[in-house]
Amino acid sequence: MERMNKPLNTRQARFAELVASGMAAGPAYIKAGFAVSSEVAKVNASRLLTFANVKARIAELRKPQTEECLLTLDAKRRILAEIVRTPIGQLGPESPLCAEYVRLKVSGGARGKLKRGRSPGGNEVDDPEVWQIRVKGYDKLRALELDSKLAGHFAPDQVVVETGPETLLDIRERAAHVVSALNLSAQLRHRSDPATDGNGHTNGNGRSNANGHQPQPAGLNRWAWRAEQAP
């Protein structure tokens, strides 16, 4: 804030004027009176452009130029209306509404000389010149479309997202259905696994069951298997 209220010195003011006129920051820094090399000027100029008071001065100097170049809404619509209303036959090479103008000579003009007697010039026959002119204007339908948009004749593209209680409830119900389907799918895959019996126990493949016990060998009942495993 202090930098914003601090007045510019002579060289800073000149630098702001040069930058606002379109000169690059590095050369403007040197031309403003800073006696440094071009490399140092680039670095110092970039730093000087970050000063709030310098930026404010540059924006102030550029404001009239910017406002002069900008077109108002009415000016834009007048141009579009002129494009639509101007007949193609009224467009010439100097017309701002002419996108392309080509003039080609098709035929005619002088065609040879017939020398008779001692006449140095002879007879030169001139046929009527025939010219072909091709004129291209701007798209009238596109101009109508742009003017309608500027006038607000088209409904804006909107995406309405409802987030009321009913929508949230519907989201919760859908989420519950998805979770239930996932759980059911996991149970079916678990039951169809040949290495398990549906309760988490293995079926004779050498792996431990869910309780950490070794599986019972095939062909032995539970008590006989325990007896064989006793020390």
N, C-alpha and C positions, 0 to 999 in steps of 0.2 A: 504494500500500500504506500509505503514511503517512496519507493521507486516510481510509482505511478504519479505522485504529486511533484516529484522533483523535476525542475525544468531541464530541457536539453541544452547542452552546450553547443557552440557553433558547429563543431565537426559532427556531432550527433545529429543536429538538425539538418545539416547538409546531406548526411548519409541517408536520413529518412526521405528527403526529397528525391534523391537519386534512385533509391529503391522503389519509391512510389511511381516514378516515371517509367519503370520497367528495366532498369539496369540490374545486372546480377550483383549479389551482395558483396562478393570479393572485390571486384573492380570499384564498386561504389565506396567501399571502405577506404581504398587507397585514394580515390579521387576526392573524397571528403577531407583529406588532409592528414591521414594517418600514415606516417612514414615507416612502412613495414614491407616485408617481402610478400609476394603473392600467396605463398603457402600460409604464412602467419595471418594474412588478411582474411583468408577463407575461414580460419578458426575463430578469429576475433569477431568477424562479421556475423557468423552464426550465433555467437554468444550475445552480441549486441542486439540481434533480432529477438532475443528472449526477454529483453527489458520491456516492462509494461508501458513505460512512457514512450519508448521508441515505437512499439507496436501501435499504440494509440495514435501517434502522430502520422504514421504511415496510413492507417485506416482513415484518418481524417482527410489526408490529401487525396486518397483514392475514392472517397465517397462521391464527389461530383461526377467523376468519370464513370463510376459504377451505375449511378442513377441515370446518367445520360444514355448508357448502353442498354439499360433494362427496358423491356416492353411491358406496358400495362396490359391488363386483361382485355380492355376495350381495343387497344391497338392490335393485339393478336387477332381478335375476332374481326376487325376491319380488314386485315390482310386476307384472312380466310374467305370472307365474304367477297372480296374483290377477285379472288381466284375463281370462285364459283360463278360470278356474274359476268366476267369478261369473256366475250367470244374468242375463239381461237384465231379468227381472222383479224382481230385487232392487235394481236401480239406481234411486235417487231423485234429486231435485234437488240434494241436499247431498252426494251420493256423489262422491268424487274420481275414480271410474272412469266417471262419466257425462259423455259429450261433449256431449250436447244433451238438454234436457228441456222439452217444450212441453205445456201443458194448455189445451185449448180446450173451451168450452161449446158443445155441438151443439144441444141443445134442452132444453125444460122450463122451470120457474120460473113466476112469476106471469104470468097472461094476462088482463088486464082486470078490471073490477069490474062486478058486477051489483047495482045499488041497488034494494032492495025496501022499500017503505013509507017510513018516516021514518028508517030506519037510516042514520046518517051514514057508516058505513064500507062498508056493502053487503057483498056476498059476493065474496071474491077467491079465484079458483080457482088452485091451485098444481099444476102438472104435475110429475112426477118429472124431476129434472135429469139430463141425459145429458152426460157429459164424455168428451172424446177426449184421450188422453195419448199423446204420441209421445216415445219414449226412444231415444237413440242412444248406444251404447257404442263403445269402441275396437275396432279390428279384431283379432279373436282369432287369425286366421291370421298376420297380421303380427307379433303378439306371440310366437307360436310360432317364427316364423322368426328374430326377434331373439334369443330365448332360446337357440335352437340355435346361433346364431353365438357368443354369449357362452360357451356350454358347449363350443365347439370341435367340434361335431358335423359341420360342413361342412369338406371339404378346402379348404385355402387355395388361392387362385388363384396359380399359380406358372408362370413361364416359364423353362424349363431351356435354357441355352445351353452347348453343349459346345465346349470350346476345346482339346481334346487334339490329339496329333500327326496323327491321321487327319483331323480336321476341318480343320486348317491345310493339310494336303496337298491335300484336296479343294478348298479355296479357291484354292490356287495353280494347280491344274489348270484350274479354271473361269476364272480370270483369264487363263491362257495361251490358252484357247480364244477368249475374247473379243478378245484382242489379235490373234490370228491372223485372226479374222473381219474385224476392222477393217482390217487390212493388205490382205487380199484384196479387200475392198470398195473401198479406195482405188486399188488396181491396176486393177480393172475400170473404174472411173470414168475413170482416166487414159487407158486404152486406147480407150475409147469417145469421147474428146474429138476432134472432127474437126480441131482446130487443131494436134494433135501426131501423131507417127508411132509412139508407143509407146516411143521411146528418148529422149524429151525434146526432139526437134527439131520445129520448126514446118514447116507444109506450105504455103508460098507465101502467107502472109497478111501479110507485111511485118514480122513480129516476129522477133527474134533467137532462135536455138536455145539449148540449154543451154550451148554452148561460146562463145557471144557472137558467132557468125558470122551474116551476113545470109543469109536463105534463098535457095535457087537458083530463079531464075525458071522458070516452066513453059515447056516447049518447047526448052530449051537443055540440052546436056549439061554435065557438070561443068567440063570443060577449056575449052570455048568461053565459058562464063560468066566464068571466071577471066581469059581473054584480054581480054574486053571491059572488065573492071574494071581492067586494068593501065594505068598512066599512059602 
